[in-house]
Amino acid sequence: MESFNAIKVFSATKARERSELGEEITRWMDENPGIKIVTTEVKQSSDSEFHCLSIVMFYQKA
């Protein structure tokens, strides 16, 4: 894996927030044009009431 010097975590628990997560990530990437995404991990956890989706982006700052 390439090296990285920063991490950004996006997380949502409510269904509406989860469905909008992609747009939130796109906005963040548009606001940070000088970064290079090295790798991304998608994590999901659940209990009897909540489902949490987390997207972890490892990147290099310019």
C-alpha angles and dihedrals in degrees: 000000000000116000121262133195102195141039130203122193123201116190137175135174105179120077093239092049091049092052091052096046094097091055091048090053092047091052091050092049091049089052091050105046095159096066129100116210109224100181141337131215125198118205131183128190130177143182130179093289111021138049115199122198118193128184115194118197121196111199148161120243115220 
